[in-house]
Amino acid sequence: MQQWMCEQVFGITRAAEDEKPPARRSQADKWALNYQAARQFYEREGHLRVPRKHVERIAGEDQQERELRLGAWIGNQRSRAATLSPERVEQLSVIGMRWVS
């Protein structure tokens, strides 16, 4: 009924696929993207002592370049160590995360 009213009374039609906003990323997707940036930084620099204001550029799964505030993310992970899952702690530890600043 509401769809009919929108179309017939108000002249509003559904958005075409190319007009719809991109799907939102889940928190797990965002964490994975930041972890990918951390791994890239580690492979290049040999450590994870990332300056707080550092921005890392990475290519996402869609091959679009993204700029991630890696320094802030690393600091946040360090401060949330007690609440991170053991898997995430292990992933970060493997690439050289120092858990005490």
C-alpha positions as CSV (number, residue, x, y, z in Angstrom):
1,M,0.0,0.0,0.0
2,Q,2.7,2.5,0.9
3,Q,4.7,1.7,-2.2
4,W,1.6,2.2,-4.3
5,M,0.9,5.5,-2.6
6,C,4.5,6.7,-3.2
7,E,4.4,5.8,-6.8
8,Q,0.8,6.8,-7.7
9,V,0.1,9.7,-5.4
10,F,3.5,11.3,-4.9
11,G,5.2,10.2,-8.1
12,I,8.1,8.7,-6.2
13,T,9.8,5.7,-7.8
14,R,12.5,3.3,-6.5
15,A,16.1,4.3,-7.0
16,A,17.9,2.5,-9.8
17,E,20.9,0.3,-8.7
18,D,23.4,2.9,-9.8
19,E,21.6,5.5,-7.7
20,K,21.7,3.6,-4.4
21,P,24.4,4.4,-1.9
22,P,27.1,1.8,-1.4
23,A,26.5,-0.8,1.3
24,R,27.9,0.1,4.7
25,R,30.9,-1.9,5.9
26,S,30.5,-4.0,9.1
27,Q,32.8,-3.4,12.0
28,A,34.5,-6.7,11.2
29,D,35.2,-5.4,7.6
30,K,36.6,-2.2,8.9
31,W,38.9,-4.1,11.4
32,A,40.1,-6.3,8.6
33,L,40.9,-3.3,6.4
34,N,42.9,-1.6,9.2
35,Y,44.6,-4.9,9.9
36,Q,45.6,-5.1,6.2
37,A,47.1,-1.6,6.5
38,A,49.0,-2.6,9.6
39,R,50.4,-5.7,7.9
40,Q,51.4,-3.6,4.9
41,F,53.1,-1.1,7.2
42,Y,54.9,-3.9,9.1
43,E,56.1,-5.6,5.9
44,R,57.5,-2.3,4.7
45,E,59.0,-0.9,7.9
46,G,59.7,-4.1,9.9
47,H,57.8,-2.8,13.1
48,L,54.5,-1.5,14.2
49,R,55.7,1.6,16.0
50,V,53.3,3.7,14.0
51,P,53.3,7.5,14.7
52,R,49.9,8.5,16.1
53,K,49.1,10.8,13.1
54,H,50.3,8.3,10.4
55,V,47.9,7.7,7.5
56,E,48.5,4.5,5.5
57,R,47.3,4.2,1.9
58,I,46.0,0.7,0.8
59,A,44.1,-0.7,-2.1
60,G,40.8,-2.3,-0.8
61,E,39.2,-5.4,-2.2
62,D,37.4,-3.3,-4.8
63,Q,40.9,-2.0,-5.9
64,Q,40.0,1.5,-4.7
65,E,42.8,3.3,-2.8
66,R,41.9,4.2,0.7
67,E,43.6,6.3,3.3
68,L,43.4,4.9,6.8
69,R,44.5,6.6,10.0
70,L,46.6,3.7,11.0
71,G,48.5,5.4,13.9
72,A,45.2,6.2,15.7
73,W,43.9,2.7,15.0
74,I,47.0,1.0,16.4
75,G,46.8,3.2,19.6
76,N,43.1,2.3,20.0
77,Q,43.8,-1.5,19.6
78,R,46.5,-1.2,22.2
79,S,44.2,0.6,24.7
80,R,41.5,-2.0,24.0
81,A,43.8,-5.0,24.4
82,A,41.8,-6.5,27.3
83,T,38.6,-6.5,25.3
84,L,40.0,-7.7,21.9
85,S,39.3,-11.3,20.9
86,P,42.2,-13.7,21.4
87,E,42.3,-14.2,17.6
88,R,42.8,-10.4,17.0
89,V,45.4,-10.2,19.7
90,E,47.3,-13.1,18.1
91,Q,47.0,-11.5,14.6
92,L,48.5,-8.2,15.8
93,S,51.1,-9.9,17.9
94,V,52.4,-11.9,14.9
95,I,53.1,-8.7,13.1
96,G,55.0,-7.1,15.9
97,M,52.4,-5.3,18.0
98,R,53.8,-3.9,21.3
99,W,51.0,-4.0,23.8
100,V,52.5,-1.5,26.2
101,S,53.3,2.0,24.9
